[in-house]
């Protein structure tokens, strides 16, 4: 979202496995959750709140659509992504360092996948793509970017329209940079490499 907003920023990385870093996280984010954005004396620590804030300080970028109905739709699917799809998150954890050729998707996770694909198809059809809300990426595309990587990591079968959307997201310079950064992370989390 920050890269899309074009607002310059400095990323502060905190080693999560070190118990001493809890105090540092408290200083950086009151909720001890990440991400947390500090900008112009304002501290914002929830992903949706960060997106809304960025849209307010950089409205020309149109991270949220300018049309009221379209904006409400965008906010709704961002909210659904933010608070939903727990089965998908639990059974297909984020892992950019591997790719599975045959991964058994549990039925509850499949329901989440099906719902996401419905959202994508509806948006891409209604707003004529190539992004979820038209010709330029919005907060919705940023919110669903981690799902795109999960679908690719776990080789989730996708319809042609969704495959095209995933390829578009992965080709974005911001995504390429994010993936390269993740691939350079030294920590391997062994449980993410286990097939269920």
C-alpha positions, 0 to 999 in steps of 0.5 A: 500500500505504501509503495502504491501511495508513492509516499517515501518511507523507511522500513524498520525490521524487528527480529520476531524470535527475540524476546527482547524485541517485545519492548521495541515492538511496544515502542513502534506499535501500541498493539504490538502488531505489525505493520505500523505506520508513523507519518507526520506525527501520526501513528497508525497500526492496523492494515485497513486503517493504514490504507484509509490514512494513505488514501487521505494523505495521497488522494490523487493516487486513488487507493480507494475509488472516487465513486461512492458505490465503487469505494464502498464495494472496495472497502467491503472486500478489503474488510472481508479480506482483513477479517476473514478467510481464517481457514485459508490463512491457517491451512495455506500459510504464507511461504514464498520460499517453496512451491508445492505441486500437489497440496491437499486443500482442506474443505473449509479452506476450499470454501475460502478459496471459492469465495475469493475467486467469486470476489475477483470474478465479480470485480474484474467483470464489473469494473473491467480490470485489469485490476479489481477496481479498474485500470489502476491498483487499489487497496483491494489489490494490495490486500489480496496480494498475499492471497495471490502468492498463496495460490501460487505457492500451493498450486491452487487450480484457478480459472483463466481470468483469475490466473491472468489476475495473479500474473498481473499482480506478480508482475507489478514492480512493487510485488517483485521487490516484496518477493525478492525481499522475502526470499532474502530473509535468512529465517526459515520456518520449518513448519511451513515446508511440511505438506499436510 
